[in-house]
Amino acid sequence: MTRETTLDSRQEILRTAARLFQQRGYDATSMNDVAAALNLSKGGLYHHFESKDQILFDLMDGAMDITQRRVVDEVRKIADPEQALRTLIRLHIDVVLSVRDREVTVMLHENHPLPPALRRRVNKRKKEYVHFLENLIAQVQRGRNSRSAVSPRAAAFALLGMINWIYQWYKPDGVLTGEDISREYTTIFFAGAFG
């Protein structure tokens, strides 16, 4: 088995586990369920991952990689802080709504079961993202000479709470499109944080 085949197999396992965790929940999905969905023996599954916790950690770490690549790296290319923040809101919403990136919704919903050592590693990356957002909000406040009573930290957590909860209620065939949500959330956030 080549390294590329091993990587493809791991990715297929992660995609399947993400779908099952999203549909059934982490606790209700067994390694047998994941193996059966892949027509793989349980031993074959353990060849790639030592435990269900390792699968969950890899999904969450992958979700942070997606956020880094599709949000943070793109936002860093924008010199104007206000435009960068508007772009971050749009891109973060795009990631949360992406059907292909199920690991993001798994991360948003299933953080509690991770063992402490793995949870600390994921939480470290989450904190880095919060600090990035907090600093960006502070730059916008300074640029607008805003006398807002809202601290950048509170504003960052409020924004993340709004965006990260979308997966709970959003329906692709519903009244609001992803673009509608991006536009309206940006308006709500800017009015509240900088109004």
Summary of the structure (lengths in Angstrom):
residues: 195
radius of gyration: 18.7
end to end distance: 58.7
largest distance: 61.2
contacts: 558
relative contact order: 0.11
helix: 75%
strand: 0%
